[in-house]
Amino acid sequence: MSSQLLASQHCQPRKGAEHALDANRIKSLQIELPEWKVDGKEIARDFRFDDFYRTIGFVNALAWMANREDHHPDLEVGYGHCRVRWSTHDVGGLSLNDFICAAKTDLVIAG
């Protein structure tokens, strides 16, 4: 599945361990998102910006997308940087929603 195909999908309600991705599926999806790193039960990426204004612009655009998908990241925001972490707490790990939103995040940063 390509990152464009991931980004074209929409999040679905996923609750329960049966929606958690296994290690093989995570590996195959991560290949499509090489700048993202799987860290335990989340997928994360650091973004750098020239200033605080651009950082917050990115955060606002990401918040709009996340709200539309009804799937929300954990964010660490500071001057010139933002760490984005996706995880599906209702499944106790990573779900397809996390990879969909990571791909959509890449589209947000691409402008």
N, C-alpha and C positions, 0 to 999 in steps of 0.2 A: 504494500500500500504506500503510495507516494505521499509526501507532505502536502501536496496540493489536494489530493483526494481526502486526506485527513481534514484539512482546513475547510473543505466543502461540506463536511458533515455537521450535524448539530448534536449537542449533548442530549442524552436521554436519562430519565430518572434511573439511577442504579443504586440499589440498596441490598445489602447482604453480601456475604463472602463469595457467593457464586458469580458475582460480577468482577471480582478481583482478577487481574491478569496474572497468568503464570509466568515464570522466568523466561521461557522460550518466546512467548508472545511479546513480552516487554522488550526483549533483545531485538526481535524483528521490527518492532515499531520504532525503537530508538535509532536504528539505522537510518530511518527517514528524517530524523531530527538530530544531526550530528553535533550541534552546538549545545544541546541539552544533555545533562548528566543525571542518570538515575542515582539517587542517594537514599538508600533504604526504601521507604514506602512513598517516595515522592520523586518528581522529576523537576529539575531546577536549572535556571540559567541566570547569569549576571549580565546586566546591560549597563553601558557607560554612556554618559551624556556630557556635553560641554558645560552645562550649567544647571541650576536648580529648576529654572523655568522649563527647559526641555524635558527634564526628568518628570516633572509634574504633568506636563502635557502627555507624555507617554502613559503615566499612571492613570490619568483621566480617560484616555482612549482605551486602555486595557480594562478599566472598570466598566466602561460602557459595553464592551464586548462580553465581558464576564457576566454582567447582569442580563444581557440578552440571552446568553446560553444557560443562565441559572446555574452556573458553576464558577466558584470563586477561588482565586489563588490566595496564598499567603504572600505578602509583600514586605520587603525590607527596603525602605526608601531613605536616601540621604542625598547630600549635595552631589550631583553628577552621577549617581548610580541607583540602580534598583535591582534587587534580587527577586526573581519570580519563582515561586514554588507551587506546583500543582500536585494535589493528592485528593483521593476520594475517601473522606473519613467514613462515610456510610458503608464502604466495602472493606475498610481496614487496610488500604493500600492503593495501588494504582488501578485505574479503570481506563477504558477506552476514552472516556471524557477528558482525562488528563492529557492524553496525546492529541486529541482534537483541539483542545484549548492551547496547548503548546504550539501547535502548527498555526493556529489563528493569531497567537502572540507574535510569531515570526512575521505574519502579514502586517500586523499593527506596526511593528518596528520598520518594516520595509516602506511603510507610508502608503 
